[in-house]
């Protein structure tokens, strides 16, 4: 079974830059901050461990 | 199903995103990680960055993990000059391929930038995965290769 990270690999170019996402199986929950998407995912899937990330927005970067 | 073979190389594909301002696709060497702290666990992505001397975690994720931050900050140097960070001991960070862990760091110190939006994702620096693996960035093939160093 594919992980949520592997699923995100297949859709990553279509995700909205700058948004936070939580993913459980193939369900993508989008929001403006990490806590919001995590809590929404835990409410919907209380027994699952969500994958969360911020969608990168800039192709040019130096951390 | 992926079964880690610690003698063999582990290959992780880059992730690809779209920059709407530059109107172009860009790729990043991000890997799948799990962070455990206290009773809380999340999985997220992390940048493998040989330019970072330490491991960083965005402050937004410390809120999700319920990590208590110390009162005092110290300073780190970044591309924009120095910025305040908290130093926090994290119970466990695991690096995953599919859903299987192939690298684990227990009680690892991480730097947490004090300001939100300082970094978009965790950064695995030279104090973590670079100590366990020889890492090759194969930019043209869009993947990273992790190989156990020969002893």
Backbone of each chain as ProteinMPNN parsed JSONL, in Angstrom:
{"seq_chain_A": "XXXXXXXXXXXXXXXXXXXXXXXXXXXXXXXXXXXXXXXXXXXXXXXXXXXXXXXXXXXXXXX", "coords_chain_A": {"N_chain_A": [[0.842, -1.197, 0.0], [0.558, 2.21, -0.885], [2.298, 4.978, 0.614], [1.199, 8.057, 2.168], [3.0, 10.043, 1.524], [4.096, 9.08, -0.836], [1.832, 9.188, -2.401], [1.442, 11.961, -2.446], [3.627, 12.65, -4.013], [2.677, 12.07, -6.537], [0.837, 14.012, -7.056], [1.912, 16.435, -6.513], [2.579, 18.689, -8.091], [0.186, 19.859, -8.568], [-0.743, 20.937, -6.267], [-1.74, 23.634, -4.086], [0.433, 26.313, -3.865], [2.094, 27.375, -0.869], [0.078, 26.68, 0.898], [-0.957, 24.662, 3.737], [-1.138, 21.136, 4.027], [-2.925, 18.187, 5.021], [-2.729, 14.731, 4.781], [-4.506, 11.753, 4.469], [-4.576, 8.461, 3.639], [-5.821, 8.8, 0.495], [-6.979, 11.191, 0.815], [-6.957, 14.608, 0.787], [-6.544, 17.296, 2.88], [-6.848, 20.725, 3.023], [-5.452, 23.81, 4.242], [-4.747, 26.871, 6.122], [-2.872, 26.757, 8.156], [-0.637, 24.616, 10.061], [-1.627, 23.388, 12.405], [-4.374, 23.608, 12.129], [-4.959, 21.954, 9.826], [-4.013, 19.525, 10.738], [-5.652, 19.028, 12.979], [-8.175, 18.881, 11.756], [-7.783, 16.618, 10.181], [-7.341, 14.656, 12.147], [-9.78, 14.689, 13.394], [-11.431, 13.699, 11.431], [-10.219, 11.272, 10.849], [-9.62, 9.625, 13.351], [-8.025, 7.453, 14.184], [-5.836, 7.381, 12.58], [-2.51, 8.227, 11.398], [-1.771, 11.242, 10.353], [-0.203, 12.589, 7.386], [1.549, 15.546, 7.174], [2.239, 18.662, 5.565], [3.79, 21.692, 4.321], [3.08, 23.256, 1.306], [5.634, 23.911, -0.877], [6.511, 27.178, -2.197], [8.268, 28.703, -3.675], [10.501, 28.602, -6.34], [13.022, 29.55, -6.293], [15.4, 29.549, -3.897], [17.248, 29.923, -0.848], [18.146, 28.475, 1.948]], "CA_chain_A": [[0.0, 0.0, 0.0], [1.397, 3.404, -0.983], [2.209, 5.908, 1.742], [0.675, 9.369, 1.791], [4.114, 10.77, 0.898], [4.168, 8.603, -2.232], [0.667, 9.738, -3.1], [1.717, 13.392, -2.68], [4.556, 12.72, -5.157], [1.954, 11.967, -7.811], [-0.054, 15.171, -7.247], [2.569, 17.598, -5.903], [2.582, 19.869, -8.971], [-1.17, 20.427, -8.63], [-1.097, 21.463, -4.945], [-1.701, 25.098, -4.041], [1.645, 26.756, -3.171], [1.94, 28.162, 0.357], [-0.935, 26.106, 1.787], [-0.639, 23.447, 4.501], [-2.035, 20.018, 3.726], [-2.85, 16.931, 5.776], [-3.158, 13.665, 3.879], [-4.746, 10.422, 5.036], [-4.824, 7.648, 2.439], [-5.752, 9.722, -0.649], [-7.807, 12.353, 1.143], [-6.092, 15.776, 1.036], [-7.231, 18.381, 3.59], [-6.041, 21.935, 2.806], [-5.737, 24.909, 5.162], [-3.744, 27.942, 6.198], [-1.792, 26.477, 9.112], [-0.379, 23.202, 10.337], [-2.499, 22.884, 13.472], [-5.735, 23.507, 11.568], [-5.123, 20.771, 8.966], [-3.792, 18.33, 11.575], [-6.857, 18.789, 13.798], [-9.252, 18.443, 10.85], [-7.494, 15.231, 9.777], [-7.524, 13.778, 13.311], [-11.216, 14.609, 13.66], [-12.022, 12.843, 10.397], [-9.577, 9.945, 10.908], [-8.991, 9.64, 14.685], [-7.055, 6.371, 14.42], [-4.763, 7.416, 11.582], [-1.388, 9.16, 11.61], [-1.761, 12.026, 9.105], [1.02, 13.167, 6.818], [1.272, 16.967, 6.971], [3.343, 19.42, 4.973], [3.49, 22.969, 3.672], [3.431, 23.151, -0.11], [6.623, 24.961, -1.191], [5.96, 28.119, -3.179], [9.277, 29.42, -4.452], [11.513, 27.783, -7.004], [14.333, 30.121, -5.987], [15.523, 29.637, -2.44], [18.484, 29.61, -0.138], [17.754, 28.425, 3.358]], "C_chain_A": [[0.884, 1.257, 0.0], [1.231, 4.272, 0.272], [1.62, 7.223, 1.233], [1.755, 10.198, 1.086], [4.229, 10.367, -0.578], [2.981, 9.115, -3.045], [0.901, 11.217, -3.426], [2.674, 13.571, -3.862], [3.815, 12.75, -6.492], [1.094, 13.202, -8.095], [0.62, 16.495, -6.871], [2.53, 18.85, -6.783], [1.214, 20.534, -9.048], [-1.58, 21.056, -7.298], [-0.92, 22.98, -4.913], [-0.492, 25.581, -3.234], [1.334, 27.603, -1.933], [0.912, 27.616, 1.335], [-0.361, 24.935, 2.588], [-1.623, 22.359, 4.084], [-1.84, 18.904, 4.753], [-3.4, 15.864, 4.851], [-3.333, 12.374, 4.665], [-5.261, 9.567, 3.881], [-4.721, 8.579, 1.22], [-6.619, 10.953, -0.438], [-6.881, 13.514, 1.539], [-6.93, 16.885, 1.678], [-6.326, 19.606, 3.522], [-6.432, 23.024, 3.798], [-4.596, 25.891, 5.221], [-2.672, 27.718, 7.244], [-1.763, 25.001, 9.493], [-1.363, 22.622, 11.347], [-3.926, 22.66, 12.954], [-5.893, 22.222, 10.747], [-4.927, 19.482, 9.76], [-5.06, 18.004, 12.375], [-8.031, 18.324, 12.942], [-9.046, 16.971, 10.465], [-7.731, 14.267, 10.939], [-9.007, 13.615, 13.65], [-11.875, 13.63, 12.689], [-11.491, 11.402, 10.486], [-8.863, 9.804, 12.25], [-7.928, 8.571, 14.915], [-5.87, 6.399, 13.463], [-3.69, 8.429, 11.965], [-1.269, 10.01, 10.337], [-0.344, 12.426, 8.682], [0.715, 14.644, 6.611], [2.491, 17.665, 6.382], [2.843, 20.775, 4.48], [3.937, 22.851, 2.218], [4.425, 24.266, -0.443], [6.111, 25.877, -2.295], [7.005, 28.802, -4.049], [10.312, 28.467, -5.034], [12.913, 28.273, -6.675], [14.459, 30.252, -4.484], [16.94, 29.328, -1.973], [18.105, 29.623, 1.321], [18.929, 28.834, 4.234]], "O_chain_A": [[1.833, 1.36, 0.778], [0.172, 4.293, 0.899], [1.553, 7.466, 0.027], [1.46, 10.96, 0.165], [4.433, 11.212, -1.45], [3.115, 9.435, -4.226], [0.602, 11.673, -4.529], [2.548, 14.53, -4.624], [4.267, 13.374, -7.453], [0.67, 13.42, -9.23], [-0.015, 17.549, -6.904], [2.457, 19.963, -6.261], [1.098, 21.656, -9.542], [-2.655, 21.649, -7.205], [-0.072, 23.538, -5.61], [-0.397, 25.291, -2.042], [0.429, 28.437, -1.95], [0.875, 28.045, 2.488], [0.604, 24.298, 2.165], [-2.795, 22.633, 3.823], [-0.746, 18.706, 5.28], [-4.428, 16.07, 4.206], [-2.453, 11.953, 5.415], [-6.252, 9.905, 3.233], [-3.639, 9.095, 0.939], [-6.951, 11.667, -1.384], [-6.121, 13.412, 2.502], [-7.904, 17.355, 1.091], [-5.163, 19.538, 3.919], [-7.603, 23.151, 4.156], [-3.613, 25.78, 4.488], [-1.655, 28.412, 7.236], [-2.719, 24.256, 9.279], [-1.868, 21.512, 11.174], [-4.586, 21.676, 13.288], [-6.853, 21.478, 10.947], [-5.584, 18.475, 9.497], [-5.485, 16.851, 12.437], [-8.801, 17.461, 13.365], [-9.993, 16.186, 10.427], [-8.265, 13.176, 10.736], [-9.44, 12.564, 14.123], [-12.747, 12.846, 13.062], [-12.219, 10.444, 10.231], [-7.634, 9.855, 12.299], [-7.032, 8.751, 15.74], [-4.997, 5.533, 13.529], [-3.926, 9.353, 12.743], [-0.72, 9.541, 9.34], [0.563, 12.573, 9.501], [-0.266, 14.98, 5.948], [3.631, 17.3, 6.67], [1.649, 20.978, 4.255], [5.047, 22.399, 1.939], [4.095, 25.444, -0.305], [5.391, 25.451, -3.198], [6.661, 29.417, -5.058], [10.909, 27.65, -4.333], [13.879, 27.516, -6.764], [13.698, 30.992, -3.861], [17.698, 28.591, -2.604], [17.777, 30.673, 1.873], [18.807, 28.858, 5.458]]}, "seq_chain_B": "XXXXXXXXXXXXXXXXXXXXXXXXXXXXXXXXXXXXXXXXXXXXXXXXXXXXXXXXXXXXXXXXXXXXXXXXXXXXXXXXXXXXXXXXXXXXXXXXXXXXXXXXXXXXXXXXXXXXXXXXXXXXXXXXXXXXXXXXXXXXXXXXXXXXXXX", "coords_chain_B": {"N_chain_B": [[6.11, -4.464, -1.123], [8.301, -2.256, 0.589], [11.365, -3.312, 1.886], [13.802, -2.553, 4.078], [17.203, -2.852, 3.225], [20.027, -2.789, 4.75], [22.574, -2.913, 3.747], [22.488, -2.223, 1.163], [22.003, 0.42, -1.279], [19.697, 3.091, -0.721], [17.185, 4.575, -2.481], [15.669, 7.645, -3.079], [13.139, 9.442, -4.589], [13.051, 12.8, -5.924], [10.775, 15.453, -4.983], [8.358, 17.203, -6.867], [7.308, 20.476, -7.663], [5.199, 23.355, -8.446], [5.978, 26.621, -9.393], [4.056, 29.386, -9.292], [4.668, 32.055, -9.835], [7.113, 32.22, -11.197], [6.349, 30.575, -13.119], [7.185, 27.916, -13.502], [8.303, 24.525, -13.099], [9.716, 23.027, -10.203], [12.15, 21.08, -8.4], [12.678, 19.252, -5.388], [14.919, 17.858, -2.956], [13.348, 16.139, -0.984], [12.497, 14.129, 1.803], [10.617, 11.468, 3.342], [9.54, 11.682, 6.641], [9.156, 10.731, 10.13], [8.147, 12.243, 13.105], [8.434, 11.873, 16.51], [7.232, 12.818, 19.647], [6.885, 12.859, 23.021], [3.597, 11.899, 23.558], [2.823, 12.353, 21.034], [2.753, 12.074, 17.474], [3.813, 12.761, 14.189], [3.819, 12.538, 10.606], [5.836, 13.876, 8.071], [7.454, 15.925, 5.534], [10.959, 16.339, 4.764], [13.767, 18.377, 4.109], [16.788, 17.334, 2.713], [19.81, 18.513, 3.548], [22.941, 19.474, 2.962], [24.117, 21.816, 3.582], [23.282, 22.643, 6.015], [24.169, 22.711, 9.384], [22.886, 21.628, 11.463], [19.811, 20.064, 12.606], [16.659, 21.232, 11.679], [13.385, 22.243, 12.684], [10.22, 23.419, 11.701], [8.504, 25.958, 13.541], [5.783, 25.814, 13.474], [5.229, 23.094, 13.373], [6.011, 22.269, 15.877], [3.978, 23.154, 17.442], [1.903, 21.459, 16.684], [2.938, 19.048, 17.55], [2.997, 19.449, 20.234], [5.245, 20.367, 21.579], [7.133, 21.653, 24.168], [8.523, 24.808, 24.418], [11.689, 26.237, 25.294], [12.376, 29.078, 27.49], [14.461, 30.707, 26.722], [16.228, 31.884, 23.825], [18.639, 31.079, 21.238], [21.111, 31.96, 18.75], [21.061, 31.495, 15.222], [22.731, 31.222, 12.055], [21.622, 32.241, 8.946], [20.637, 32.502, 5.452], [19.655, 35.068, 5.374], [21.033, 36.388, 7.353], [21.486, 36.502, 10.954], [19.209, 34.68, 13.08], [16.706, 34.114, 15.625], [16.589, 31.088, 17.519], [15.089, 28.23, 19.111], [16.453, 25.651, 21.11], [15.794, 22.308, 21.176], [15.238, 19.091, 22.588], [14.328, 16.328, 20.766], [12.256, 13.472, 20.908], [12.27, 11.348, 18.965], [13.29, 10.984, 15.582], [12.477, 9.601, 12.542], [13.565, 8.391, 9.4], [11.906, 7.623, 6.449], [11.168, 5.13, 3.987], [8.75, 4.491, 1.728], [6.561, 3.15, 3.978], [8.316, 2.298, 5.809], [10.833, 2.572, 8.27], [14.168, 3.62, 7.742], [16.21, 4.816, 8.999], [17.067, 6.119, 12.138], [16.845, 8.554, 14.703], [17.406, 9.045, 17.951], [16.493, 11.048, 20.752], [17.364, 13.53, 19.687], [18.84, 16.708, 19.198], [17.161, 19.554, 18.046], [16.884, 22.528, 16.071], [14.705, 25.212, 16.418], [13.323, 27.628, 14.57], [12.386, 30.786, 15.851], [10.465, 32.439, 14.738], [7.385, 32.276, 12.907], [6.884, 30.822, 9.657], [9.547, 30.882, 8.955], [10.99, 28.705, 7.978], [9.96, 26.345, 5.51], [9.72, 23.596, 5.851], [10.905, 20.706, 7.763], [14.468, 20.386, 8.201], [16.999, 18.207, 7.462], [20.058, 18.118, 8.681], [23.697, 18.123, 8.824], [24.137, 16.901, 11.22], [22.631, 14.672, 11.475], [21.284, 12.62, 9.317], [23.429, 12.654, 7.57], [25.491, 11.674, 9.037], [25.011, 9.023, 9.17], [24.764, 8.007, 6.618], [26.339, 7.924, 3.369], [25.684, 10.353, 1.066], [24.294, 10.949, -2.066], [23.39, 13.356, -4.39], [21.536, 13.058, -7.129], [20.998, 14.971, -9.425], [20.2, 15.143, -12.129], [18.844, 12.809, -12.494], [16.896, 13.079, -10.725], [16.835, 12.089, -8.072], [17.822, 10.995, -4.722], [20.552, 9.274, -3.31], [21.105, 7.091, -0.719], [23.666, 5.659, 1.035], [25.178, 3.251, 3.064], [28.169, 3.996, 4.761], [31.351, 2.476, 4.021], [33.084, 0.489, 6.368]], "CA_chain_B": [[6.414, -3.668, 0.074], [9.714, -1.953, 0.758], [12.042, -3.878, 3.061], [15.134, -1.95, 4.039], [18.387, -3.698, 3.264], [20.95, -1.756, 5.191], [23.837, -2.966, 3.021], [22.267, -1.681, -0.173], [21.627, 1.841, -1.367], [18.28, 3.44, -0.688], [16.992, 5.649, -3.461], [14.43, 8.4, -2.854], [12.871, 10.398, -5.672], [12.756, 14.193, -5.585], [9.393, 15.902, -5.162], [8.276, 18.251, -7.87], [6.254, 21.453, -7.385], [5.048, 24.364, -9.491], [6.069, 27.998, -8.92], [3.144, 30.149, -10.158], [5.235, 33.355, -10.208], [8.104, 31.99, -12.255], [5.682, 29.689, -14.08], [8.01, 26.754, -13.838], [8.348, 23.385, -12.193], [10.992, 22.888, -9.508], [12.243, 19.808, -7.682], [13.391, 19.361, -4.115], [15.287, 16.576, -2.348], [12.588, 15.976, 0.259], [12.265, 12.733, 2.194], [9.479, 11.205, 4.23], [10.027, 11.448, 8.013], [8.198, 10.687, 11.246], [8.673, 12.879, 14.313], [7.692, 11.472, 17.71], [7.616, 13.561, 20.846], [5.861, 12.555, 24.019], [2.553, 11.01, 23.032], [2.398, 12.819, 19.711], [3.52, 11.638, 16.306], [3.352, 13.188, 12.863], [4.708, 12.286, 9.477], [5.941, 15.065, 7.225], [8.587, 15.855, 4.61], [12.127, 17.064, 5.264], [14.801, 18.646, 3.112], [18.132, 16.829, 3.016], [20.564, 19.737, 3.256], [24.33, 19.389, 3.43], [24.52, 23.157, 4.013], [22.808, 22.892, 7.385], [25.002, 21.983, 10.341], [22.018, 21.008, 12.465], [18.472, 19.708, 12.146], [15.678, 22.282, 11.971], [11.958, 21.905, 12.593], [9.423, 24.656, 11.738], [7.793, 26.165, 14.812], [4.392, 25.397, 13.258], [5.104, 21.662, 13.689], [6.15, 22.068, 17.325], [2.624, 23.352, 17.994], [1.148, 20.221, 16.429], [3.526, 17.981, 18.373], [2.89, 19.798, 21.647], [6.592, 20.503, 22.134], [7.283, 22.825, 25.021], [9.737, 25.539, 24.029], [12.339, 26.893, 26.425], [12.188, 30.534, 27.498], [15.577, 31.409, 26.077], [16.61, 31.537, 22.45], [20.02, 31.357, 20.829], [21.148, 32.51, 17.398], [21.584, 30.686, 14.116], [23.04, 32.051, 10.89], [20.987, 31.777, 7.715], [20.909, 33.3, 4.257], [19.282, 36.467, 5.655], [21.697, 36.825, 8.574], [21.189, 35.676, 12.131], [17.8, 34.636, 13.492], [16.605, 33.409, 16.908], [16.106, 29.696, 17.508], [15.023, 27.459, 20.348], [17.086, 24.328, 20.996], [14.872, 21.374, 21.835], [15.541, 17.672, 22.376], [13.17, 15.617, 20.2], [12.349, 12.052, 21.293], [12.656, 10.452, 17.856], [13.022, 11.298, 14.171], [12.737, 8.452, 11.678], [13.499, 8.651, 7.957], [11.111, 6.516, 5.917], [11.005, 4.832, 2.548], [7.376, 3.982, 1.84], [6.161, 3.34, 5.381], [9.341, 1.648, 6.632], [11.931, 3.418, 8.73], [15.508, 3.091, 7.463], [17.202, 5.578, 9.759], [16.394, 6.642, 13.333], [17.649, 9.403, 15.587], [16.732, 9.183, 19.25], [16.926, 12.162, 21.595], [18.166, 14.415, 18.83], [18.593, 18.14, 19.383], [16.744, 20.258, 16.829], [16.766, 23.983, 16.178], [13.363, 25.637, 16.034], [13.29, 29.082, 14.364], [11.362, 31.359, 16.743], [9.403, 33.108, 13.972], [6.637, 31.45, 11.961], [7.203, 30.97, 8.228], [10.996, 31.012, 8.713], [11.358, 27.593, 7.089], [8.705, 25.687, 5.122], [9.711, 22.159, 6.187], [12.094, 20.337, 8.544], [15.721, 20.264, 7.458], [17.927, 17.229, 8.051], [21.394, 18.655, 8.447], [24.842, 17.217, 8.892], [24.212, 16.225, 12.524], [21.719, 13.52, 11.525], [21.375, 11.569, 8.305], [24.752, 12.668, 6.929], [26.409, 10.873, 9.866], [24.683, 7.603, 9.01], [24.806, 7.606, 5.208], [26.957, 8.73, 2.315], [24.508, 10.799, 0.321], [24.569, 11.497, -3.393], [22.26, 14.027, -5.031], [21.611, 12.825, -8.582], [20.088, 16.031, -9.872], [19.635, 14.87, -13.452], [17.911, 11.671, -12.394], [15.881, 13.522, -9.757], [16.74, 11.286, -6.858], [18.926, 11.002, -3.751], [20.976, 7.918, -2.977], [21.66, 6.935, 0.629], [24.455, 4.436, 1.083], [25.937, 3.099, 4.303], [29.607, 4.093, 4.487], [32.139, 1.269, 4.291], [33.905, 0.66, 7.577]], "C_chain_B": [[7.921, -3.454, 0.205], [10.272, -2.587, 2.031], [13.463, -3.338, 3.063], [16.256, -2.994, 4.123], [19.526, -2.732, 3.556], [22.304, -1.794, 4.479], [23.706, -2.29, 1.66], [21.906, -0.209, -0.124], [20.114, 1.996, -1.297], [18.105, 4.671, -1.572], [15.645, 6.32, -3.207], [14.278, 9.436, -3.966], [12.645, 11.808, -5.146], [11.249, 14.429, -5.682], [9.389, 17.108, -6.081], [7.083, 19.167, -7.585], [6.203, 22.473, -8.521], [5.101, 25.751, -8.857], [5.199, 28.866, -9.825], [3.709, 31.497, -10.594], [6.238, 33.199, -11.352], [7.537, 31.112, -13.374], [6.591, 28.537, -14.509], [7.984, 25.722, -12.716], [9.698, 23.416, -11.464], [10.963, 21.628, -8.654], [13.048, 19.993, -6.406], [13.732, 17.981, -3.561], [14.641, 16.417, -0.971], [12.405, 14.495, 0.545], [11.119, 12.67, 3.2], [10.03, 10.949, 5.644], [8.853, 11.327, 8.982], [8.879, 11.355, 12.441], [7.795, 12.443, 15.475], [8.18, 12.308, 18.876], [6.516, 13.386, 21.879], [4.862, 11.572, 23.442], [2.213, 11.313, 21.574], [3.35, 12.379, 18.605], [2.937, 12.291, 15.062], [4.317, 12.636, 11.832], [4.687, 13.532, 8.606], [7.09, 14.863, 6.241], [9.744, 16.642, 5.198], [13.134, 17.211, 4.137], [16.123, 18.054, 3.589], [19.105, 17.918, 2.581], [21.967, 19.67, 3.841], [24.845, 20.753, 3.89], [24.071, 23.499, 5.419], [23.653, 22.071, 8.358], [24.147, 21.24, 11.366], [20.657, 20.694, 11.833], [17.488, 20.788, 12.595], [14.258, 21.733, 11.852], [11.17, 23.215, 12.638], [8.636, 24.756, 13.04], [6.322, 25.746, 14.681], [4.205, 23.916, 13.626], [5.286, 21.388, 15.183], [4.806, 22.277, 18.022], [1.8, 22.083, 17.842], [1.636, 19.108, 17.355], [3.43, 18.266, 19.871], [4.247, 19.911, 22.325], [6.677, 21.795, 22.945], [8.597, 23.531, 24.673], [10.359, 26.201, 25.248], [12.111, 28.402, 26.384], [13.25, 31.246, 26.677], [15.822, 30.931, 24.655], [18.12, 31.691, 22.3], [19.97, 31.808, 19.371], [21.653, 31.475, 16.403], [21.841, 31.631, 12.95], [22.385, 31.431, 9.655], [21.317, 32.694, 6.562], [20.612, 34.784, 4.498], [19.968, 37.024, 6.893], [21.261, 35.977, 9.754], [19.704, 35.757, 12.482], [17.707, 33.814, 14.773], [16.03, 32.002, 16.746], [15.957, 29.196, 18.941], [15.761, 26.141, 20.094], [16.246, 23.359, 21.824], [15.314, 19.94, 21.558], [14.263, 16.955, 21.94], [13.333, 14.124, 20.511], [12.85, 11.168, 20.154], [12.329, 11.081, 16.506], [13.4, 10.062, 13.365], [12.662, 8.904, 10.229], [12.887, 7.406, 7.318], [11.281, 6.367, 4.416], [9.718, 4.032, 2.492], [6.944, 4.196, 3.287], [7.2, 2.789, 6.348], [10.457, 2.621, 7.016], [13.275, 2.804, 8.322], [16.591, 3.832, 8.223], [16.49, 6.227, 10.94], [17.358, 7.472, 14.16], [16.881, 9.618, 16.87], [17.328, 10.353, 20.007], [17.837, 13.123, 20.824], [17.81, 15.873, 19.122], [18.23, 18.777, 18.036], [16.681, 21.747, 17.125], [15.397, 24.38, 15.645], [13.4, 27.155, 15.811], [12.111, 29.695, 15.128], [10.207, 31.999, 15.983], [8.707, 32.113, 13.048], [7.077, 31.777, 10.536], [8.699, 31.188, 7.959], [11.481, 29.921, 7.768], [10.072, 26.83, 6.75], [8.595, 24.226, 5.54], [10.904, 21.86, 7.091], [13.313, 20.194, 7.623], [16.595, 19.246, 8.187], [19.332, 17.675, 7.689], [22.479, 17.628, 8.709], [24.985, 16.531, 10.25], [23.337, 14.968, 12.563], [22.029, 12.537, 10.404], [22.737, 11.519, 7.606], [25.787, 11.887, 7.75], [26.187, 9.378, 9.663], [24.867, 7.108, 7.585], [25.718, 8.514, 4.401], [25.821, 9.08, 1.368], [24.927, 11.422, -0.999], [23.289, 12.115, -3.943], [22.421, 13.834, -6.542], [20.57, 13.732, -9.24], [19.422, 15.689, -11.209], [18.679, 13.682, -13.457], [16.805, 11.946, -11.379], [15.716, 12.553, -8.596], [17.986, 11.421, -5.984], [19.262, 9.55, -3.457], [21.608, 7.928, -1.593], [22.403, 5.607, 0.675], [25.225, 4.396, 2.398], [27.425, 3.214, 4.003], [30.313, 2.78, 4.801], [32.986, 1.504, 5.508], [35.263, 0.005, 7.419]], "O_chain_B": [[8.711, -4.364, -0.042], [9.717, -2.417, 3.116], [14.242, -3.629, 2.156], [16.246, -3.883, 4.974], [19.93, -1.953, 2.692], [23.091, -0.853, 4.578], [24.696, -1.843, 1.08], [21.553, 0.333, 0.924], [19.36, 1.139, -1.758], [18.802, 5.673, -1.415], [14.613, 5.654, -3.129], [15.197, 10.209, -4.237], [12.112, 11.991, -4.051], [10.539, 13.699, -6.374], [10.309, 17.926, -6.065], [5.983, 18.693, -7.301], [7.036, 22.465, -9.427], [4.37, 26.035, -7.908], [5.537, 29.075, -10.99], [3.283, 32.037, -11.615], [6.213, 33.942, -12.333], [8.155, 30.933, -14.423], [6.74, 28.232, -15.692], [7.684, 26.023, -11.56], [10.71, 23.793, -12.055], [9.9, 21.167, -8.238], [13.982, 20.793, -6.356], [12.94, 17.046, -3.678], [15.299, 16.544, 0.062], [12.184, 13.702, -0.37], [10.722, 13.666, 3.805], [10.895, 10.091, 5.82], [7.733, 11.752, 8.7], [10.036, 11.07, 12.749], [6.576, 12.612, 15.445], [9.382, 12.487, 19.072], [5.358, 13.725, 21.635], [5.241, 10.533, 22.901], [1.411, 10.612, 20.957], [4.567, 12.322, 18.78], [1.719, 12.365, 14.9], [5.466, 12.312, 12.133], [3.644, 14.163, 8.43], [7.634, 13.765, 6.129], [9.538, 17.518, 6.038], [13.33, 16.306, 3.326], [16.524, 18.254, 4.736], [19.218, 18.216, 1.392], [22.159, 19.793, 5.051], [25.899, 20.833, 4.521], [24.445, 24.543, 5.954], [23.827, 20.868, 8.169], [24.627, 20.335, 12.049], [20.402, 21.023, 10.675], [17.492, 21.201, 13.755], [13.978, 20.869, 11.021], [11.415, 24.044, 13.513], [8.162, 23.751, 13.57], [5.694, 25.367, 15.669], [3.151, 23.529, 14.13], [4.776, 20.393, 15.699], [4.526, 21.664, 19.052], [1.087, 21.681, 18.761], [0.84, 18.326, 17.876], [3.754, 17.402, 20.685], [4.386, 19.59, 23.506], [6.337, 22.876, 22.465], [9.656, 22.903, 24.643], [9.647, 26.673, 26.135], [11.7, 28.941, 25.357], [12.979, 32.253, 26.023], [15.651, 29.757, 24.327], [18.785, 32.336, 23.111], [18.886, 32.015, 18.824], [22.55, 30.686, 16.701], [21.246, 32.705, 12.865], [22.573, 30.25, 9.363], [22.179, 33.565, 6.679], [21.243, 35.653, 3.896], [19.526, 38.039, 7.432], [20.736, 34.877, 9.585], [19.037, 36.758, 12.219], [18.523, 32.92, 14.997], [15.119, 31.766, 15.953], [16.617, 29.684, 19.858], [15.699, 25.588, 18.996], [16.021, 23.57, 23.016], [15.715, 19.609, 20.442], [13.253, 16.971, 22.644], [14.431, 13.581, 20.39], [13.742, 10.341, 20.346], [11.248, 11.635, 16.306], [14.509, 9.542, 13.492], [11.8, 9.705, 9.867], [13.295, 6.281, 7.607], [11.504, 7.334, 3.687], [9.608, 2.994, 3.146], [6.963, 5.328, 3.769], [6.996, 2.806, 7.562], [10.952, 3.385, 6.187], [13.501, 1.612, 8.529], [17.771, 3.504, 8.099], [15.426, 6.823, 10.769], [18.534, 7.134, 14.299], [15.844, 10.28, 16.889], [18.526, 10.619, 19.914], [18.931, 13.468, 21.271], [16.639, 16.224, 19.273], [18.904, 18.563, 17.028], [16.458, 22.17, 18.26], [14.981, 23.948, 14.57], [13.5, 27.903, 16.784], [10.988, 29.194, 15.064], [9.097, 32.097, 16.506], [9.343, 31.226, 12.479], [7.576, 32.867, 10.256], [9.078, 31.626, 6.873], [12.281, 30.177, 6.868], [9.195, 26.683, 7.601], [7.494, 23.675, 5.58], [11.824, 22.673, 7.181], [13.186, 19.917, 6.43], [16.893, 19.399, 9.372], [19.738, 17.615, 6.528], [22.218, 16.429, 8.802], [25.853, 15.675, 10.421], [23.305, 14.272, 13.578], [22.936, 11.714, 10.529], [23.148, 10.47, 7.11], [26.829, 11.488, 7.229], [27.068, 8.567, 9.95], [25.1, 5.919, 7.365], [25.86, 9.701, 4.693], [25.084, 8.202, 0.921], [25.79, 12.297, -1.05], [22.236, 11.477, -3.961], [23.338, 14.385, -7.151], [19.452, 13.326, -9.558], [18.227, 15.92, -11.391], [17.812, 13.572, -14.324], [15.893, 11.138, -11.204], [14.598, 12.237, -8.189], [19.038, 11.885, -6.424], [18.375, 8.702, -3.365], [22.54, 8.69, -1.333], [21.831, 4.557, 0.386], [25.845, 5.381, 2.797], [27.902, 2.577, 3.063], [29.929, 2.061, 5.723], [33.55, 2.585, 5.681], [36.081, 0.051, 8.338]]}, "name": "protein", "num_of_chains": 2, "seq": "XXXXXXXXXXXXXXXXXXXXXXXXXXXXXXXXXXXXXXXXXXXXXXXXXXXXXXXXXXXXXXXXXXXXXXXXXXXXXXXXXXXXXXXXXXXXXXXXXXXXXXXXXXXXXXXXXXXXXXXXXXXXXXXXXXXXXXXXXXXXXXXXXXXXXXXXXXXXXXXXXXXXXXXXXXXXXXXXXXXXXXXXXXXXXXXXXXXXXXXXXXXXXXXXXXXXXX"}
